[in-house]
Amino acid sequence: MTRSGAKWACMTALVLTACYHQVVDTGLPAGSTKIDKPWTATWIFGLVPATPIDVRTQCPNGVAIVDTQMTFLNGLVGALTFGIYTPLSVSVTCSGAGAAVGPSTPQVRVDAASPDAYTSAMEEAVKLSQDTGRPVALVWSAADATISR
């Protein structure tokens, strides 16, 4: 085997074995809905990122897990295109119903009848979240605009 052939063989072996896998866990409990995008396009070895994947309609309670990986077939296609087109496999697991607000989550009530109540309640929720370091739920109520901690 010539020196040039050995270099190509080593480079091909390196490219084909370089699989990528990343899991992002948001801490929310996983639901039953899962969205798979096995051929999410990135370009020039991933330097040009993929178009954002909008799952807000499929995941109304938020996202629990995002799993991104380069499968063997994704890597093979990337190698065949010399890295110009480098697809990734993305899997999004939605959060279960009501997962974002637990029984111990602080709540700020908003009087839906008052147009100025939303702004003051939002300010109070932001301050409460900063003070406690926890998320705060806004709860709309036509009866009152009291704030409970």
C-alpha positions in Angstrom: 0.0 0.0 0.0 1.4 3.4 -0.9 1.8 6.2 1.6 -1.1 8.1 0.0 -3.4 5.1 0.2 -2.5 4.6 3.9 -3.3 8.2 4.7 -6.7 7.8 3.0 -7.4 4.6 4.8 -6.5 6.1 8.2 -8.6 9.3 7.5 -11.6 7.2 6.4 -11.4 5.0 9.5 -11.2 8.1 11.7 -14.2 9.7 10.0 -16.3 6.6 10.2 -15.6 6.0 13.8 -16.2 9.6 15.0 -19.8 9.2 16.3 -21.4 12.0 18.3 -23.9 11.7 21.1 -25.3 14.3 23.5 -28.3 14.1 25.9 -29.8 17.2 27.5 -32.1 16.4 30.4 -34.2 19.4 31.6 -35.2 17.7 34.9 -38.9 17.6 34.0 -40.6 14.2 34.0 -40.8 12.5 30.6 -44.2 12.1 29.0 -45.3 9.7 26.3 -44.8 12.0 23.3 -41.6 11.6 21.4 -40.6 13.5 18.2 -37.8 11.9 16.0 -35.9 13.8 13.4 -33.4 11.3 12.0 -31.9 13.4 9.3 -31.6 16.9 10.7 -29.3 18.8 8.3 -26.1 20.5 9.4 -23.5 21.7 7.0 -19.6 21.8 6.7 -18.9 19.3 9.5 -21.6 20.9 11.7 -20.1 24.5 11.5 -23.4 25.6 9.9 -26.0 24.5 12.5 -29.3 22.9 11.9 -32.5 24.9 11.6 -34.2 25.2 15.0 -36.7 22.4 15.7 -40.0 23.9 17.0 -41.9 21.4 19.2 -44.0 23.9 21.1 -47.3 22.5 19.6 -46.4 18.9 20.2 -45.0 19.6 23.7 -47.3 22.1 25.4 -45.9 21.2 28.8 -42.3 21.7 27.8 -39.4 19.4 26.8 -38.0 16.7 29.2 -35.1 15.2 27.1 -33.3 16.2 23.9 -31.1 13.4 22.5 -28.8 14.4 19.6 -26.4 12.0 17.9 -24.6 11.2 14.7 -25.5 7.6 13.9 -23.4 5.4 11.7 -25.5 6.2 8.7 -25.4 9.9 9.4 -21.6 9.7 9.6 -21.4 7.6 6.4 -23.4 10.2 4.5 -21.2 13.0 6.0 -18.1 11.1 4.8 -19.5 10.5 1.3 -20.2 14.2 1.0 -16.8 15.1 2.4 -18.4 16.8 5.4 -20.4 19.3 3.3 -23.7 17.7 4.4 -23.5 16.3 7.9 -26.8 15.1 9.2 -27.6 14.4 12.9 -30.4 12.4 14.5 -32.4 14.4 17.0 -35.0 12.9 19.3 -37.2 15.1 21.6 -39.2 13.7 24.5 -42.0 15.9 25.7 -42.7 16.5 29.4 -45.7 15.0 31.0 -48.9 17.0 31.8 -48.6 19.4 34.6 -44.9 18.7 35.1 -43.8 22.3 35.2 -45.8 23.2 38.3 -45.6 21.0 41.4 -47.4 21.3 44.7 -44.5 23.2 46.3 -44.1 25.7 43.4 -44.7 29.3 44.6 -47.6 30.9 42.9 -48.5 34.5 42.0 -52.2 35.1 41.3 -53.2 37.5 38.6 -56.6 39.2 38.5 -57.7 38.7 34.9 -60.2 41.6 35.1 -57.5 44.2 35.9 -55.3 45.3 32.9 -52.5 46.5 35.2 -52.5 43.4 37.4 -50.5 41.4 34.9 -47.5 43.8 35.0 -47.4 44.0 38.8 -47.9 40.2 39.2 -45.1 39.6 36.6 -42.7 41.9 38.5 -43.6 40.1 41.8 -43.1 36.7 40.2 -39.6 37.7 38.9 -38.6 39.1 42.3 -39.9 36.0 44.1 -38.0 33.7 41.6 -34.8 35.6 42.1 -35.2 35.5 45.9 -36.0 31.8 46.1 -34.0 30.5 43.1 -37.0 28.5 42.0 -39.6 28.8 39.2 -42.8 30.7 40.0 -46.2 29.9 38.5 -48.6 32.7 37.4 -52.2 31.7 38.1 -55.0 33.7 36.5 -58.0 34.3 38.7 -60.9 36.7 38.2 -61.7 36.7 41.9 -58.5 38.3 43.4 -55.0 39.4 42.7 -53.4 38.2 45.9 -49.9 36.9 46.0 -49.2 33.7 47.9 -45.7 32.5 48.8 
